[in-house]
Amino acid sequence: MNVIIIEDEKPAARLLQRKLARLDIEAQTMLHSVEEALEWFGSNPQPDLIFLDIQLSDGLSFEIFEAMPISSAIIFTTAYDEYALRAFKLNSIDYLLKPIDEDDLEAAVKKFRARQPKEQPLSLDFDQIKRMLSNPSEKAYKKRFTIKMGQHLKMVNVEDAECFYSENKGTYIHTTENRSYLLENTLEQLENELDPKQFFRVSRKFIVHISAIKDIVVYTNSRLKIILPTYKEDEVIVSRERVNDFREWLG
């Protein structure tokens, strides 16, 4: 596996190199600036994995991606959390804040290894055949909910949802009007009824609408915190095991 470190502080680069060695990862190449990285990429094959600091001595490492296409997987290593959303739009595996915790580093490496392609069997099982024969474009996703309010019925459009959440054994829709309404559906049922391009289940408690995501903040234990426009009752956290799928869903 070809691994490189791009880090402007040489002692920090050597420390990361030693930590990776304890995880059986050899990172022989260490680069320290945008200019040095561009020169190296211009004359070398792209590595499998890059450990990348964001603020380098001569600029932000995002300038590398603006100058040339980079297909390598990336684990960001930085002291700054304000670049998290921009980083996740790249081919990133994880976003580690300095000082880098060895358990978080090991978890990030496991994520990378889990994403490596595995040899696929030649035979197909019954479920695979069903998925191949099904046409997802034919599925009609839920467009609105009819909610009983006393003696009245209220129509709530799905597109007006910021999120769906569970609380005290009930399931609720929270809307852009900062109102929550009790539904008869469970979150498990909603996962099958909502358009997966628009809605994602970030945890056991929450399903979020992509159009309602106001900000994404790096949270503890390699998780992410989602900021919604009006929902403030509880923190909306992307569970650790769902971060990779969530990043891919963002596109």
N, C-alpha and C positions, 0 to 999 in steps of 0.2 A: 504494500500500500504506500503510495506516494503522498507524503504529508509535508506541508510547509507552514512556517510561522511568519506572520507579518506584524511586527511590533517595533516601535521606534525606540523603546528603552531596552538596551541590550541585556541588562541584568534580569529584567522581567521575562525576556525571551528565553534566556538560559534556564530560568526557574521553571517556566512552562515546559521547556524541553525535558527537564528532569522528571516533572510530574507525568508527562506523557510516557516516558520510558518505563515508569512503574506500571503503566497500563499496556505495556508491550507495543507501544507506538513509537517508531523512530522518525523524528523530524530533523533531518540533516540540514535542510535549507532554511535560513532565517534572513528575512528582508526587513529593512528598517525605514523605508520611505516610499511615497507614491512613485517617485521617479525610478527608484531601484526596482520596485515591483513591476512597473511597466516594461522596463528593460528586460527583466528576467522572463516575464510572460511572452515577450516578443521572440525569444530564442529557445524556449523550453516547452515541452508538452504540459498541458494543464494537469495539476495534481488531483488526486482523489478528494482531498480534504484540505481546507485552509483554516488555520486559526488566525483570526484577523482582528487587530485593534482598529478602532475607528479614527481616532485623532493621531495622525502620524506627524513626523517632524516638519513636513512640507505641505500638509493639507489633510483633508478627510479621505479615508480609504474608498469612499463612494466614487471618487474621481477615477479610480481604476476601472470600475464597471461602466462609467460613462465613456471611457476611452476605448475599451475593447470588450467583446463578449466573454464572460467567464462562466463556464459550465460546472466548475467544481462545487462540491458541497462546502458550506461555510459555517464555522462556529465563531461567533463574535466574542471577543474578550475585551472589555472596555470598562473604564471607571465612570462612564456617563450613561444614564438611562434615557435621555431625551431622544435618542436615535432609534429606539426599539421598533417603532412602527415602520420606519423607512427600511430598517434592516430586515424585517420579516417579509417584505415584498421581494427580497432577493432570495437566492437559493439557500436560505439559512436553516441550520439544524437547531441551533440554540443561541441564546444571548446571555453570556456569563458576565456578571459584574465583578470587577476587581475589589478586593483581593479574591482570587478564584478559589472557591472551596473545592477540595479534592473530591468530595462526594458528588457535587454538581458537575464537575469535569467528567467523572466516570459515567454519570447518567447521560451526559451529552454524547459521549463516545458510544455508549450503548445505543442511543437513538440513531446515530450515524450507521453503525453496523447493522441495525435492524432494517434499515432502508436499502441496504445493498441487495441487488437482484440475486435471487436464488434460482437454482435450476428447477424448471417447471416439469411436472410429469407429463408424459405424452397422452395419457388417458384423461378423460373428463368424467367427473361424477355427475349424478342426476341434477343436483342444484346448479352446477355450472351450465349444463345444457339448457335448463329452464331460463337462466339469466340470458343466455345467448339468443334464445328464441323469443324472449319477451321484448316488447317495444316500449321503452319508458316514455316515449313521446305521446303515447296514447293515454297515459294516466292523467286523470283530471284531479288537480289538487284543490284543496278547500279554499274558497274565496271569501266566505263570511261566516259569522256565527250569529245564531238567534239566541238572545239572552233574555230570560224572564226576569222582570223587575216589578215585583208586586203584581198588579193586574195588567201590566204592559209588557210588550215584547220589544226589545231593542236590537237593531241590526248593527253589528260591528264588523267592518271589513278587515280582512287579514292584513292588507297592506298598511293599516293604521296601527298595527301592533309594534311596540318596541321590543317586547319580550313576552314569553310565557313562563310562569314559575309555579312551583308547588309550595304550599304552606298549610300546615295543620291538616294534612290529608286532603286538601283541596287543590284544584288547579285553576290558575287565574291567567287572564290576558291583561297586560298593561299597555295602554294606548298612548299615542302621541299627545293626547289631551290630558295626560297625567291622571287617568282614571283606571282602576282595576275592576275587572268583572269576573265573577265565578263562572267556570265552565263545567260541563258534565264530562268532558274528555279528560283522560289522563295524559301525562307527558309522553308516555309510550305510544298512545294512540295518535297524538299530534305529530310525532316523528314520521309516521306513515302518511298523514293527511296533508302535511305542509310541503311546499316546494323546497327540496333540499338545496336548490341554488340560492334561495332567499333566506332560509332558516337553518340554524345549526344548534345542536344540543351541546352546550359547552360543559355541562356537568349534570349530575343527577337532578339538580334543582331548576336549571334554567335552559330555555331555548331562546336564542336571540335572532333578531331580524338584521340582516346585513346593512340595510339602509339606515338603521337606528344607531349604529356604532359611531360614537362621537370621538372616542380615543381608546387606545390600548396601551396599558402601562405594564412594565415588567414588575412581577410580584414575587413573593418568596417561593423557594423550592421549585424554581424553573417554571412557575405558573404565570399566567397573564391575568390582568384585571381589565374588565371592559367598562368603559364609562358610557352610559346612555343619557339621552337628553333630559328625561324627567324622572325615570325610576331611581329612587334614592333609598328604598326601604332596606336594602341589604346589598352587600358587595357581590357583583357578578364576576365570578372567578372561573377562568378556563382551567379545568382540572389538568394535572400534570400529564396524565396519560392521553389527553385529548389535544394537547398543544400542537403536535405535528399535523394531525388531521385538520385542526382549525386553521393553521397556517396555509395548508394546501387549499382549503375551502375559500380563503380570502383571495387566492389567485395571484 
